[in-house]
């Protein structure tokens, strides 16, 4: 029997109390997806992830990145959703598996999970606006675009991609090649869902997404700030004040954020009088 929502959230909170291991990324993404798909059994999706690995292992491709591409984009026909990019299903791993299409970060999780099961080093990159992954193996490495068929990108292709988002004068820097953590990947996945819910005026579901993100990342004060601001937008002033006051007690807050939240608090508190 699959766990209920409370059990799922307890498991996510457990992830939040310890560092995610290489084997946790796919499971955590499925658990997050199941919060929006209550009652959907997870076993078939876990089996599907395993079947991708098995297919990639059987590949006769000359390089590991090509084997990954043949399995995910080839045999299983995953692709980036170009036509309905903003569909919230594109950030839900269950629905991504059902539909065989999704956002770059969701497809990136499939690639990373598979690559690690093959014994490769795999991580997300801190590349702006478009999620990429880096693969490393004995004697080779590749930067892969999971949204566009899992193609490997050389420096020129990376510059061209960067120019699409930041203009023709943008230059690659070492920061664009830096790793992001698995926690960052999961938060990026959920942030896509949150932003689409807010865009559609669905503040209560967006608030729950933020609270679930806080389970995974209790040490990130910015999520507490987001919760407080959403509560304020919903008209729940006392709860918003409590959240934002708590935020201001946390370490590592940037001064502009501190000033902005202090101003919001002053407005909210004046509205209670």
N, C-alpha and C positions, 0 to 999 in steps of 0.2 A: 504494500500500500504506500502511495506517495504521501509525503508529509503535508499537513495543513499549513495555512498561511502563517500561523503563529510559530510553528516548528521551523518553517523556512526562514522566518525573520530571526529566530534564535540561532540558526546555523550561520546566517549572514553576520550576526553580531559576534559569533565566535571567530569568523574570519577577521572581523574588525579588531579583535583583541590580540591577534597574533599576525605575523607576517604571512602573506599568501605564499604558498609554495608553487613551484612550476606546474604541479598537477592540479591546482585549485582553479585556474582561470576558467576553463570550460565549465566546470561544475558550478562555480559562482555565477557565471553568465546565464546558465540554464535556470538556476534558482531565482535570479532576478526576473527572468522572463516569465517564470511560472507564477509570479505574483500578479501578473496581468492575464494569466491563463489558468485560473483555478480549476482543479479537477482534471487537467490534462496530464496523463501519466508521463513521467520523464524517462522511463526505461527505454522506449523506442528512440528517443533523441540521444541518449547516451550510447545506445547501440549504433546509431548512425555515425556518431563521431568516431567510434571504433572502426566502423567499416571504411571510413575515409582513410584512416591510418593504414588499414590492411591493403587497400587499393594502392596507396602511395608506395608501400613497401614492395609491392609486386612490379612496380614500374621498371622499365628497362631504359629509362632516360639516362643521359650521360651525367647529369648533375642533379643534386638534390632539389634545387629550386625548380628545375624542369619537371621532376617527379611530382612535386607538390602541385605545380600548375596542371599537369596532366590529370591528377586525381580530382582536384577541387573544381577547376574551371572546365576540365575536359569530361571525365567520366561522370561527375555529379552535376555538371552544368550550372555551377554557381556563377552569378554575374552581379555587377553593380546595378542598382535600380536607377537607371538614367531617367526613366519616364515619370516615375512617381517618387522622386527622391525624398520628399518630405513626409511620406507616409510613415506614421509611427511604427508600423510593423517592421520597418527596415532596421530598427534598433532593438528588436525583441528576438533573441536567438532562436526561440521556438518557431516563431513565424518566419524567420529567415530560412530555417531548415525546411519548413513546409513549402515556402515559395521559391526557394533556391535563388534568392536575391536579397540584397540589403545594402546598408551603408558601408563605407570603407572600414570603420572600426569593427562592425559586426563580422564582416568577412575576414578582417584581420585576425580576429579571435580564432576563427576556424583554421586559418593558416598557422597561427602560432601554436595552437593546441596540437595540430597534426605534426608540425615540424619538430616540436619537442618530443613527441612520442617516437619520432624517427631517430632521435638522438642528436638532433641539431640544436645549436644555440639559436634562440629566436626571441626577439623583443620588438616592441613598438618604438617608433622614432618620434622625436620632438619636431616634426615637420609641420609648418603652419597650414591650417585649412584643409588638409587632406592626410588621412591616416596611412602611413607606410610602415613596413616592417623590415628588419634586418635579419638575415640568416647567415650563420657561420658554420663551417664544417672544416674538417681537416683538408687543407689545401685550397679553400675557397670561401667566398662570401658573396652575398648579393643583397641589394635593396629591392624589395618587391612591392608592387602596387596591387593590393588585393582587390580593389574595386574594378580595375581594368584587366581582368583575365589573369592576374597574377604575374604580369610581365616584370622582368627585372630591368631596373633603370640604371643607366650610367650617369656620369656627372652632367653630361649635356642634357639628358632627359630630365634630370632633377632641376637644372636651371630653368628649362622651359616650363616645367610644372610650377616652379616658384613664381615665374613671371606671370603665369595665368592669374595668380591670386594677388600678387603684390606689385605688378607692373614690370615693364621691361628693364628697369634699372636695378631691380632686386638682385642681390648677390648671395650665393650660398656661403654660409659660415659654418664653423665647427659645431655651433649650437644646433644646427639643423640635423646633425648626425647623432646627437646625444640620445641616450635611451630614456624611455619613460617606464615607470613601474607598472606591474599588472593592476595595482589598485588604480592608478591613473587611467588605465584603459577602461576599466569597469565604470569609473566615474564619468568618463567621456561618453561611454555608451548610454548611461542613464541621463546624462545632461541633454543628450539629443532628444530623449523622450520628454523630459521636463520642459524644454524650450518649446516643443511643438504643442504640448498641453497648454502652456501659458498663452501661446499665440492664439489658440482656439478658445480661450477664455475658460478653460477647465482647471480652475485654481485648486479645488479640493484634491483631484488626482495628482496635480503637480506637487502639492504639499506633501502627499504621501510618498512620492518619488524622492523628494528631498530627505524625508525622514528615513527612508530605506537607504539612501546614500550615506546618511549619518551613521547607520548601523555598521556599514563597511568601513567608514572613515571617521570615527569619533574624535580623532585628533585634529581635524581640519575645521578651524573656527568659521571659515567662510560659509560652510553649509548651515551653521547655526544662524548666521546673518540672513542667508536666503530664506530659511524657515520663518524667521521673524518678519521679514519684509512681505512674504506671502500671506502670513497671518494678518498683517496690517491691511493688505489689499482686500482680504476677505471680511474686514471689519471686526476681527477678533482682537480688539485693542489690548486688553489685559494680557492675553497670551503672547501677543507680539512684543509688548513691553518686557515681559519676563525673559523672552528669548534674546532680545537685543541687549538687555542689561547683562545677561549671562555672556553674550558675545564680547562685550567690552571688558570682561574680567579675564579673557583669555590672553595668552602670550602670543607674540609674533604677529600682531595685527598692524597693518600698515596705517600710517597716520591719516592719509586721505579717507580711508574706510572708517577709521575711528571718528573723524570729524563728521562724515556723512551720517553715520548711525546716531551720533549724539544729537544731530539736528532732527532726525526722524523721531527719536525718543522725545525730544522736547515738544514736538507737534502732537504726538500721540498722548503724552501726559496732559497736555493742555486740553485735549478733547475729553478727558475724563472728568474735568472739573465742572 
